[in-house]
């Protein structure tokens, strides 16, 4: 008897794994992922890059099924996933899983919550759907990205829809074959080019579109639509077929071994993390290093003569905006985030506000930041995104290297640190008391009869 296809094995794992099989520490990570993304929903929904999505879904009508952060009425589940997903990825402080080239929480949490609310799932079923769908989606992404993803594609606009379809399929209790088809159908809403180099603000929509596509795909299959199966499989060398398979379409050399490694033993929630600072994940190590040097040596902005950053070629080529003009440029400007870290002491989403972009004191420091490609750091990419920072002053040059920034799997944020980040993002919109109720509700999800008590706290 032949071995089941890779697609079938992933779908079987998704559908048949039990909540009880998931280790307790992974369930805690699922709660942290939920709290992390809820903070991003709440903060992002008010930003110009995401508020249009909230306003549009509010006018669409339809069954009142699921909650959008900041919106008083419920909307159909796919629309809720769209709005919350767009909000969560709109200011570059969401989660990350480097090997998959994804910010997976920005698609899976919006989809999982929308499905859990509309289907009446209890807290454990929600946590299982989130954990397993995240696992499958990140594995597919790693199979693509670790084999060398084809240039121009943005993971969140391309293969993140598979993760959203996976959590939706689990939440809707689809069969193995149906889950396979839902993930396959979700790819019809995918394929988005990388917007960053064009300095556009619609990048967050990629996550929203992925979440929407995943929920819709699962619903279509549930309603009877038949989609392709075994969509991940590709033709071996020497064989020609019209359908090359999804992995081969997006990757130069798909890494199937990484995709299937330790399936059911290691969960991708254990391999990713989140961002401590607003900005590209490739700049987080540099921010950590600079803040550490400032604390250790009591460095003041006035004495800084130069800031030299040794980093990956990727940063030298793309994160070089010395005078960012648009919000997305701020989030992808190494000079800007380091100037803010030096002068303000932290890097929060406020870095993209027009008044901050126009500050003269920041402009003076931004021109002192110099980026250098380090071949050794290139070799560590994409699993690691390190930086070595040198701060030149009249009293000497101070240097520090950071291989794993705060929030990575090697240097993870604990629950209390996750709570601190959530409060930073949510306290102004919700107030301290309401924000604390959200925290408590997320922590108690494994005992909750449903998610409605949590999602109600997101509505005015």
Buried (B, 14 or more C-beta within 10 A) or exposed (E): EEEEBBBBBBBBBBBEBEBEEBBEEBBBBBBBBBBBBBBBBBBBBBBEBBBBBBEEBBEEEEEEBBBBBBBEEBBBBBBBBBBBBBBBBBBBBBBBBBBBBBBBBBBBBBBBBBBBBBBEBBBBBBBBBBBBBBBBBBBBBBBBBBBEBEEEBBBBBBBBBBBBBBBBBBBBBBEBBBBBBBBBBBBEBBBBBBBBEEBEBBBBBBBBBBBBBBBBBBBBBBEEEEBBBBBBBBEEEEEEEEEEBBBBBBBEEBBBEBBBEEBBEBBBBBBBBBBBBBBBBBBBBBBBBBBBBBEEBEBEBEEBEEBBBBBBBBBBEBBEBEBBEBBBBBBBBBBBBBBBBBBBEBBBBBBBEEEBBEBEEBBBBBEBBBBBBBEEBEEEBBBBBBBBBBBBBEEEEBBBBBBBBBBBBEBBBEBEBBBEBBBBBBBEBBEEEEBBBBBEBBBEBBEBEBBEBBBEBBEE
